[in-house]
Amino acid sequence: MDKFKVQLYEESQVMQFTLDSRGGREFSIRKRSGVLTRSFDGSWSSRAVETGSREEAARALSWKTGGRLAAEPLGLPVDAGEIMDANGFLTKFLQRLDPQEWRLMFRGGCTRRLIRNTRRQDVQNSFRHFSVTAKLRVRGHGEELEVGEGSAEEMKFNLDGLAQRIAGAAEDLKHRRRVAFSGQVPVILQAGEGAILFHEILGHALEADYVYQGVSPFHRADLGRLIVPETITILCRDERDPFFRDVAVDDEGEPRAGPLLVERGVLRCFISDYAHQKRLRLHERGHARLEYFACIPQPRMFATYVQPGGIPQAEIVASTPFGVYAREFGDGGIDLASGRFYFRIRQPYLIEKGRLAAPIAPLTVSGGLREILSDIAMVGDDFRYDRGTSYCQKNGQVLPVRVGQPTVKIAKLWARGGQDA
């Protein structure tokens, strides 16, 4: 690999505000700035320093930062009152719903970075992310429900839609069908959040560090080859989407790669940073991401957009005599060494005789990576973005990601959970 040197200066703010049904409130805001210098000259060297001012950062980097970085405020709410005023409808709705207990958590994060890349070009990127999460317990039921929504523009949300989802989750809990699963069944992923499954099973497997280490099931030779059914096209950029719209470069200062990841089933690129692009002799880079300045950049996906097919959602459900419809998703992960993954469905529905029959208790679905990719059976025509609350963890770093997809049917997945009759 060639010599490499990147310098990064970061300013960030993180805000959190919580309130609950008992009248508890807590507001906090953290401001942080620092620099990262990372280089390669036969071996890697990284140095991170927290700084108190732009002038201190300039001394640590030996270059001027003040004139190059935008001067406007990062723009987080500065007190709880502003959040309460904008979201009073939600608290009043929860009071009327009258669950046993409830808790709201508002989060906001703004990050601005000035990066001198390895070609000594000075570039900037910035990202903002806001979210609200509602957790509640319905009277007579011990399970905690969780429903959330996010935004990349400001701390304003679709409160009517969020309230409807909270009310729907509470009603589903009261009317669940008692049925247990322990075997393979067809699973239909609802448009939107369902794409987090593709992020896990395909996105991580295509990260160039895992390919280079030999733990991914994919190899450089797979470029240009069919890796999923021809009905699947996946993009990793979408200019219509406000998420990551202002992130023109990655966290090594490289222009973000083109949008095409998989085209009609054919692999077109890997998710790569500068180093692994050189090591694997790839054409693309621009996918280096880090959580904050003291972390090491890694190949990471920004976004995963499964493109729509031509089948109506109702037709996909009608084609399924018995199965599971997945509406809200929880944690998931993939073990590349074994080639297996798991995912939790927080709000599943039973499908009987080609119709949505009843809500059921949460399930965990799992399977082999190669098998699920070949078992993609139907792709709908109803593309939607997720609701802005998707996150990804890799080597201890947690970052927001964006996903979107139409309704997708997986022919068979192992499903475990539910309730015994």
Buried (B, 14 or more C-beta within 10 A) or exposed (E): EEEBBBBBBBBBBBBBBBBBBEEEEEBEBEEBBBBBBBBBEEEEEBEBBBBEEBEBBBBBBEBEBEEBBEEEEBEBBEEBEEBBEBBEEBBEBBEEBEBEBBBBBBBBBBBBBBBBBBEEEBBBBBBBBBBBBBBBBBEEBEEEBBBBBBBBEEBEBEBEEBBEBBBBBBEBBEEBBEBBBEEBBBBBBBBBBBBBBBBBBBBBBBBBBBBBEEBBBBEEEBBEEEBBBEBBBBBBBBEEBBBBBEBEBBBBBBEBBBBBBBBEBBBBBBBBBBBBBBBBEBEBBBBBBBBBBBBBBBBBBBBBBBBBBEBEBEBBBEBBEEBBBBBBBBEBEBEBEEBBBBBBBBBBBBBBEBBBBBBBBBBBBBBBBEBBBEBBBBBBBBBBBBBBBBEBEBEEBEBBBBBBBBBBBBBBBBBEBBEEE
